[in-house]
Structures are given as C-alpha cells and as structure tokens.
C-alpha cells in the first residue's frame, strides 16, 4: 500500500512540475514582441530596389503578357498584350476583353520608351491609342508601367494609365493593371 501511495505522490509531483513548467513557458511566449509586417509601399520599394544580377532585359525582344485591368466605365476586364522591343523603344498591340471566351471590346496600338532599366527591373512610359467598342469612342491612353523579371523568361508587371475617350466626360480616375508574361 505504501508503494502505491509513493507512486501516486511521485506522479502528482511530476504533473505539478510539468504544469509549472508549462505555465512558466506560456508566460514567456506571451510577452514576445509581435512582428510588424511591411506595408504596401515598403514592399513596392523593396521590389524596385532589389536587383537580380543574373537576369537582364538586354536580350529580350518580344514580350507577351496577360493580366487584369480595372477599366474605367466597364469595371474589371482582362487584357492581352504583345510588345516588340527595339532597344529602349517598343511597339505593340493590346486587346481588352471582359472575360475568358468573350470577344475583344477594345484594341490599341502601343509605342513606348524605357525610362529606366537595371538588370531585372524596368520602368516604361507608353502611349496606347485605339478604339473601345464598349464606349464606342476612340481612345488615347498614356501609361506608366513597372516590370520585373521573375525568371529568365517570365515577368510580373504593374501599371497605371489615364485613358482619354473622344466622347464623354474627361476620365480623371485612371486605370490600374497587373499582369504576368513571357519573354523571347
């Protein structure tokens, strides 16, 4: 009987010691300082100021990209763009459509210039001009576009444009776009 009492006391002691250790450990982890997450501006600045020296825009002559565009007057839309690079200059075409399987609602020709290029990162100023069937008007769209190579042949892009239509009120809200593409 004494042996059973001794075993019970020993077990209770081990449980109490374990509970004390758990409680002490829990108190330590609760006082840890919470990590702060970087905000959007810090992330964009880091994205634009960190360069991968293994990649370069120099050998790229053709870009094909697809993405999402928040289009004024028609809400969200998709776009498909093909761009041919001629050194720092570029020319291309872009089609805008309202979803997979839908017809193109706008078509534009593009001409642009690379303002800044370093390794895997570049900033372009482009001018797109064409016709929007949704608005039933000619369109001129100046654009500022930031692009970064993710691998040697793929990239991510973000841009802002301010389209002007030949009819209707002046658009002062602008359009944002994000996309991804392949280089050749």
C-alpha positions as CSV (number, residue, x, y, z in Angstrom):
1,X,0.0,0.0,0.0
2,X,2.9,2.3,0.8
3,X,4.3,1.7,-2.6
4,X,1.0,2.7,-4.3
5,X,0.9,5.9,-2.2
6,X,4.5,6.7,-3.1
7,X,3.8,6.2,-6.8
8,X,0.7,8.4,-6.6
9,X,2.7,11.2,-4.8
10,X,5.5,10.8,-7.3
11,X,3.0,11.1,-10.2
12,X,1.3,14.1,-8.7
13,X,4.7,15.8,-8.2
14,X,5.6,15.1,-11.8
15,X,2.3,16.5,-13.0
16,X,2.6,19.6,-10.8
17,X,6.2,20.2,-12.0
18,X,5.0,19.8,-15.6
19,X,2.1,22.2,-15.1
20,X,4.5,24.8,-13.5
21,X,6.9,24.4,-16.4
22,X,4.1,24.8,-19.0
23,X,2.7,27.8,-17.1
24,X,6.2,29.5,-17.0
25,X,6.8,28.7,-20.7
26,X,3.4,30.1,-21.6
27,X,4.2,33.3,-19.8
28,X,7.4,33.7,-21.6
29,X,5.9,33.2,-25.1
30,X,3.0,35.7,-24.3
31,X,5.5,38.5,-23.7
32,X,7.2,38.2,-27.0
33,X,7.2,41.3,-29.2
34,X,4.8,40.9,-32.2
35,X,6.5,41.2,-35.6
36,X,5.4,44.1,-37.8
37,X,4.5,43.3,-41.4
38,X,5.8,45.6,-44.1
39,X,3.3,47.9,-45.6
40,X,2.5,48.0,-49.4
41,X,4.8,51.0,-50.1
42,X,7.7,49.3,-48.4
43,X,7.1,46.1,-50.4
44,X,7.0,48.0,-53.7
45,X,10.1,49.9,-52.8
46,X,11.9,46.7,-51.9
47,X,10.7,45.1,-55.2
48,X,12.0,48.0,-57.2
49,X,15.3,48.5,-55.4
50,X,16.5,44.9,-55.2
51,X,18.0,43.6,-58.4
52,X,18.8,40.1,-59.5
53,X,22.1,40.4,-61.4
54,X,21.5,37.0,-63.1
55,X,18.7,38.5,-65.3
56,X,18.7,41.2,-67.8
57,X,16.3,42.9,-70.2
58,X,19.0,43.4,-72.8
59,X,18.5,40.2,-74.8
60,X,14.7,40.5,-74.7
61,X,13.0,41.4,-78.0
62,X,9.4,40.1,-77.6
63,X,7.1,40.2,-74.6
64,X,3.7,38.5,-74.4
65,X,1.6,39.3,-71.3
66,X,-1.9,38.7,-70.0
67,X,-3.4,40.3,-66.9
68,X,-6.2,42.1,-65.1
69,X,-7.2,45.7,-65.7
70,X,-9.6,47.8,-63.7
71,X,-11.1,49.6,-66.7
72,X,-13.0,52.9,-66.3
73,X,-16.6,52.7,-67.4
74,X,-16.7,48.9,-67.8
75,X,-15.4,47.6,-64.5
76,X,-12.9,44.8,-64.4
77,X,-11.5,43.4,-67.6
78,X,-8.7,41.2,-68.9
79,X,-6.1,42.3,-71.4
80,X,-3.6,40.5,-73.8
81,X,-0.6,42.5,-74.9
82,X,2.2,41.7,-77.4
83,X,5.2,44.1,-77.3
84,X,8.3,44.2,-79.5
85,X,11.3,45.9,-78.0
86,X,13.7,47.9,-80.2
87,X,16.4,48.8,-77.7
88,X,14.9,51.4,-75.4
89,X,11.9,51.8,-77.7
90,X,9.0,49.5,-78.0
91,X,5.9,49.0,-80.2
92,X,3.0,46.6,-79.7
93,X,-0.7,45.9,-79.7
94,X,-3.2,45.3,-76.8
95,X,-6.6,43.8,-76.8
96,X,-9.1,44.2,-73.9
97,X,-11.9,41.8,-73.2
98,X,-14.4,41.3,-70.4
99,X,-13.7,37.6,-69.5
100,X,-12.5,34.3,-70.8
101,X,-14.2,33.4,-74.0
102,X,-15.6,36.9,-74.6
103,X,-14.8,39.0,-77.7
104,X,-12.4,41.9,-77.6
105,X,-14.1,45.1,-76.6
106,X,-11.1,47.4,-77.2
107,X,-8.0,47.3,-79.4
108,X,-5.0,49.6,-79.1
109,X,-1.6,50.1,-80.7
110,X,1.3,51.0,-78.4
111,X,4.5,52.9,-78.7
112,X,6.8,53.4,-75.7
113,X,10.2,54.2,-74.2
114,X,12.1,52.5,-71.4
115,X,12.8,55.3,-68.8
116,X,14.9,53.1,-66.5
117,X,16.4,49.6,-66.8
118,X,18.7,47.8,-64.5
119,X,19.2,44.1,-64.5
120,X,15.8,42.5,-64.0
121,X,13.8,45.7,-63.4
122,X,12.5,48.4,-65.8
123,X,10.1,51.3,-66.0
124,X,8.4,52.2,-69.2
125,X,6.4,55.2,-70.4
126,X,3.9,54.1,-73.1
127,X,1.2,55.7,-75.3
128,X,-1.6,53.5,-76.4
129,X,-4.2,54.6,-79.0
130,X,-7.1,52.7,-80.5
131,X,-10.9,52.1,-80.3
132,X,-13.1,51.0,-77.4
133,X,-16.3,49.3,-78.6
134,X,-17.8,49.4,-75.1
135,X,-17.6,53.2,-75.0
136,X,-18.0,53.5,-78.8
137,X,-15.2,56.0,-79.0
138,X,-11.5,56.4,-79.9
139,X,-9.1,56.2,-77.0
140,X,-5.7,57.6,-76.2
141,X,-4.1,56.2,-73.1
142,X,-0.7,57.3,-71.6
143,X,0.7,54.7,-69.3
144,X,3.5,54.2,-66.8
145,X,4.5,50.6,-66.4
146,X,6.8,48.8,-64.0
147,X,8.1,45.4,-64.9
148,X,10.4,42.8,-63.1
149,X,11.8,39.6,-64.4
150,X,10.9,36.7,-62.2
151,X,12.9,34.1,-64.1
152,X,15.0,34.5,-67.2
153,X,11.8,34.2,-69.4
154,X,8.9,35.3,-67.2
155,X,8.0,38.6,-65.6
156,X,5.4,40.4,-63.5
157,X,4.1,43.8,-64.3
158,X,2.0,46.6,-62.8
159,X,0.9,49.8,-64.4
160,X,-1.2,52.9,-64.2
161,X,-2.8,54.7,-67.2
162,X,-5.2,57.6,-67.7
163,X,-7.3,56.9,-70.8
164,X,-9.0,59.7,-72.7
165,X,-12.0,59.0,-74.9
166,X,-13.1,61.0,-77.9
167,X,-16.6,61.4,-76.4
168,X,-18.0,61.8,-72.9
169,X,-16.5,63.5,-69.8
170,X,-12.8,63.5,-69.1
171,X,-11.7,60.5,-67.2
172,X,-9.8,61.6,-64.1
173,X,-9.8,58.3,-62.1
174,X,-7.3,56.3,-64.2
175,X,-6.8,52.6,-64.5
176,X,-4.6,50.1,-62.7
177,X,-3.3,46.9,-64.2
178,X,-1.4,43.9,-63.1
179,X,-0.1,41.1,-65.2
180,X,2.4,38.4,-66.0
181,X,4.1,37.4,-69.2
182,X,6.8,35.6,-71.1
183,X,9.9,37.0,-72.9
184,X,11.6,35.8,-76.0
